[in-house]
Amino acid sequence: MWQKGLIGLGIVLIVVAVITVSLSPRQDQDSTSEEGQTQDNQSIEIKEESIQQKKDFKEFEKTSPNDEPIEHLKKEVSEKYFTIATYELFQEYSQSRGDKKWELQKALLLQKNEALPIISNILRQGSEGDKIAAIELVASLRWKETSSQLNKLVANLNESEIVRGSASYALGELGIKENAPYLATHLKNTDSVRMQRSLLLALAKLKNPITAEIIGSFQKNPDDYVKLYTEVALARMGELRDKPVVAIKLSNSDNWKIQSEAIVALGEIGGNDALRRLEDIAATHPLPGVRLNAGQAIEKAKLVGLTKSQALEYIRSKIEEPSSREILVWAMKVAGEELGDEGLNLLKEKSKEPSEIGDLASFYYVVYRESNR
């Protein structure tokens, strides 16, 4: 039985602001610092490396594996993206939103070999804004090759908390269980509430039971969000011994933001107590948006406790007839992360459909096929 182990898409609660970095004009050309010159040279090296790795679309087609989901992705991504230097492609990605960002993410996925050295350089020496965009990208694409660099960012106290927190969460998304003790040690040693929240979310994704004792010690933390994420992390490991009292309490909050976080958490935790509370919210709450969120959380909570074969059929039904795009994405991530070869085969099967389902299935099949090797 999976019990609490299978939840799917974690709570993405780290809000990453769009950071615009403006460079002040030099007041004295002769007084440029040696450090500034070094940074300029590093930036030039990144761009030159990217330009050297530039490829045209025909070369890309010739060297790519002959795989139906990849062919599907190639058709969906405009050829123009394969004539842009990888560094410039990343810069465009970091400044985009919505459908444009989605297209660029697919283009970078298909150019992984070219993009990884660029992303690695950015994680080492990029601006704060570029680092955050790079962290977001590697988390979404599950590029496990960046794990050691993300670990260094978490440990580097000279980095901002938003960079360190984002790197923590990304390590959870990569799904490397061996990182859990390392993250738990940081959790034990930090007094920062922001870092505690981020680290708990990462540990909730990794579900490594050897970290349960450290996580459990945060059940009496004075911060409600820290206690909430502690319940989620313990529930995902099957280590939550009592009903989710914090999540239920916060789901009654008059503050809609706090209530929304609690609703998502209840969907992650699952179980009879969580389901009863969610069903009550979905049936009686005066705000349609809150009722909708509760309904989606119910769909996620019903996955908890299913056997693997039951979960596969449940996820298939959510992919074939999703109630929303959010549920569709969640179901595909569960298939890729939790259902092994059967889940990958389901994604590959659905990638053949000429619809949004086919587009998303192709993308997640390629992401999880690579990261699960």
SEPA-215209 format. One record per residue (C-alpha): z, x, y. Coordinates in steps of 0.2 Angstrom, whole numbers, plus 5000, padded with zeros to 4 digits. Example, Ala and Ser with C-alpha at 12.3 -4.5 7.8 and 13.67 -1.06 7.14 Angstrom:
<recs>
503950624978;503650684995;
</recs>
This chain:
<recs>
500050005000;499650065017;501149965025;501250035043;500050175041;498450085046;498350025063;496650085070;496450125088;498050185097;498650135114;497650225127;498950225141;498650385150;497750335166;496650475171;496150465190;494450525196;494850685204;493650755218;493850935221;493350995238;493151175242;493751225260;492451325270;492751515271;493451565288;493151745286;491751805274;492451975273;494251915268;493751835252;495051865239;494651955223;495351805213;494151695222;492651815217;493251815199;493251625199;491551615207;490851735194;491651635180;490851485186;489151565187;489351635169;489651455163;488151395171;487051535165;487651515147;487251335149;485451365155;485151485142;485551355129;484351225137;483251135124;481851015125;481850855115;480550915102;481551065098;483050955096;482150835084;481550985073;483251055071;484350905069;484850835052;483750695045;484950555045;484650375049;486150355061;485650515071;483850455072;484550285079;485550385092;484050485097;483050325100;484450255111;484750415121;483350445134;482350605132;482750655149;484550705144;483850835132;482950935146;484550955156;485551115154;487151065145;488351115159;487451005171;487450865158;489350885157;489550875176;488450715176;489550645162;491150685172;490650595187;489850445178;490550275172;490150125162;488450125152;487850285160;489350385154;489150305137;487350375136;487950545142;489250545129;487950515115;486850645122;488250775122;488750715104;486950755098;487050925107;488750975100;488251155096;487651185113;489051095122;490551165113;490451345121;490351255138;491751145135;492851285128;492551385144;492951235155;494651205145;495051385148;494551405167;493851245174;494551145188;495851015185;494650875186;493350965174;494750995162;495250815161;493450755159;493250895145;494850835136;494250655137;492650705129;493350805115;494550665111;493250535111;492050645100;493450715089;492950895091;494250975081;493651145085;494551125102;496251105094;496951275098;496451265116;497251095118;498851165111;498851305124;498551175138;500051075132;501151235131;500551295148;501851245161;500751305175;499551165171;499850995179;500750855169;499150755169;498250895160;499650935148;499850745144;498050715142;497950865130;499450795120;498550635118;496950715113;497750815099;498350645092;496550575093;495950735084;496950675069;497550855063;499250815055;499750995056;499850985075;501250855073;502750975071;502151075086;502050915097;503750855091;504551025096;503850995114;504450815113;506250885109;506251015123;505450915137;506450815150;504850745158;504650565155;502750575157;502650705144;503850615132;502750465133;501150565130;501850655116;502550505107;500850425108;500050575100;501350575086;501050395083;499250435080;499650585068;500850485058;501750635050;503450585043;504250755045;504350715064;505250545061;506950615064;506550695081;505550535086;506950425081;508150515093;507250435107;507650255103;509150265115;508150345129;508450265146;506650245149;505950075142;504150145140;504850295130;505850175119;504350065117;503150205111;504550275100;504550105091;502650115089;502750295082;504050255069;503150095064;501550185061;502450305049;503350165041;505050225048;505550075059;507050005050;507349855061;506349735070;505449795086;506749745098;506149835113;504349775111;504949595110;506049615125;504749695136;503449555130;504549435140;504449535156;503949455172;502949615176;501249585169;500849765166;502449795156;502149635147;500349695143;500949865136;502249775125;500849655118;499749805113;501249885105;501649735095;499849735089;500149915083;501849885075;501349725065;502549635054;503149455054;504249475069;502849555080;501649425074;502749275078;503049345095;501149365098;500749195092;501949115103;501249215118;499449165113;499848985112;501048965127;500749095141;500049015157;498849165161;497249165151;497049345151;498749375143;498349245130;496749335126;497649505125;498949425113;497549355102;496749525101;498449605096;498649475083;496949535075;497549715075;499349665068;498549575053;497949735047;499649805044;500249805026;498449775018;497949875003;496449985006;495149864998;495949725008;495849825024;493949865021;493549685019;494549635034;493749775045;492049725038;492349545045;492849605062;491249715063;490149575058;490949435068;491949525082;492949415094;492649545108;491849715111;493649795111;493949725093;492249785088;492649965094;494349955086;493649905069;492450045069;493750175073;494850105059;493350115047;493050295052;494850355054;495650265040;494450205026;493750365020;492050365012;492050175010;492250165029;490950285033;489750195021;490150035031;489650115047;488050185040;487550015033;487949935050;486950075060;485349995054;485649835064;484549825080;485949775091;487549835100;488349835082;487049955077;487150065092;489050085090;489050105071;487750245073;488850335086;490550315076;489650365060;489150525067;490850565076;491850525060;490650605047;490750765057;492650765060;493150705043;492350855034;
</recs>
